[in-house]
Amino acid sequence: AHPRLVDFFQTHGSDFVQVRQSTSEQATRSGGRTSYECFNQFNPKTEAAYKDVIANWAGAYLEMAKMVSEDVARRRGAGGGGGGGGG
């Protein structure tokens, strides 16, 4: 975290922004597991499993992107073109 924001992120933890923690704080937050144990819990252990996860998440992402695109198009059609801009 940026030095000006460390206090904020120490109070409001984030999975995306990390601040240094003491070993006891890390153990408490991770349920007492080591970094290695957490990594193994949340990551595929074999290349085949990795490829399956990538295929699954890539497919889910593309499906969601298609749904969002269709929703935007539908809203534009229903709203008469949406917000044009001046400029």
C-alpha positions as CSV (number, residue, x, y, z in Angstrom):
1,A,0.0,0.0,0.0
2,H,1.1,3.5,-0.6
3,P,2.5,5.0,2.6
4,R,-0.3,7.6,2.8
5,L,-2.9,4.8,2.7
6,V,-1.3,2.2,5.0
7,D,-3.5,3.2,8.0
8,F,-6.7,2.9,5.9
9,F,-5.8,-0.6,4.7
10,Q,-4.7,-1.8,8.1
11,T,-8.1,-0.9,9.3
12,H,-10.0,-2.1,6.2
13,G,-8.2,-5.2,5.0
14,S,-8.1,-6.0,1.3
15,D,-7.1,-9.1,-0.7
16,F,-5.8,-6.8,-3.4
17,V,-3.8,-4.3,-1.3
18,Q,-1.4,-5.6,1.2
19,V,0.4,-4.0,4.1
20,R,3.2,-5.6,6.2
21,Q,1.8,-7.6,9.1
22,S,3.4,-9.1,12.1
23,T,3.7,-12.9,12.1
24,S,1.0,-13.2,14.7
25,E,-1.4,-11.0,12.6
26,Q,-0.7,-13.1,9.5
27,A,-1.4,-16.4,11.4
28,T,-4.6,-15.0,12.8
29,R,-5.8,-13.7,9.4
30,S,-4.9,-16.9,7.6
31,G,-6.4,-19.2,10.3
32,G,-3.0,-20.3,11.4
33,R,-1.9,-21.6,8.0
34,T,1.4,-20.9,6.5
35,S,1.7,-19.1,3.2
36,Y,2.6,-22.5,1.6
37,E,-0.5,-24.1,2.9
38,C,-2.7,-21.2,1.7
39,F,-1.0,-21.4,-1.7
40,N,-1.7,-25.1,-2.0
41,Q,-5.3,-24.7,-0.9
42,F,-6.1,-22.1,-3.5
43,N,-4.0,-23.2,-6.5
44,P,-4.1,-26.3,-8.7
45,K,-1.5,-28.9,-7.9
46,T,-0.9,-30.4,-11.3
47,E,-0.6,-29.0,-14.8
48,A,-3.8,-30.8,-15.9
49,A,-5.7,-29.3,-13.0
50,Y,-4.3,-25.9,-13.9
51,K,-5.4,-26.2,-17.5
52,D,-8.9,-27.3,-16.3
53,V,-9.1,-24.3,-14.0
54,I,-8.0,-21.9,-16.8
55,A,-10.5,-23.3,-19.3
56,N,-13.3,-23.1,-16.7
57,W,-12.6,-19.5,-15.6
58,A,-11.9,-18.3,-19.2
59,G,-15.2,-19.8,-20.3
60,A,-17.0,-18.2,-17.3
61,Y,-15.4,-14.8,-18.0
62,L,-16.3,-14.9,-21.7
63,E,-19.9,-15.9,-20.9
64,M,-20.2,-13.1,-18.4
65,A,-18.7,-10.6,-20.9
66,K,-21.3,-11.7,-23.5
67,M,-24.1,-11.3,-21.0
68,V,-22.9,-7.8,-20.1
69,S,-22.6,-6.8,-23.8
70,E,-26.1,-8.1,-24.4
71,D,-27.5,-6.2,-21.4
72,V,-25.8,-3.0,-22.5
73,A,-27.2,-3.4,-26.0
74,R,-30.7,-4.1,-24.6
75,R,-30.6,-1.1,-22.4
76,R,-29.5,1.2,-25.2
77,G,-32.3,-0.1,-27.4
78,A,-34.9,0.4,-24.6
79,G,-33.5,3.8,-23.6
80,G,-33.4,5.3,-27.1
81,G,-29.7,5.4,-27.5
82,G,-28.4,6.2,-24.1
83,G,-26.3,9.1,-23.2
84,G,-24.7,10.7,-26.1
85,G,-22.1,13.2,-25.3
86,G,-21.6,16.8,-26.0
87,G,-18.3,17.8,-26.9
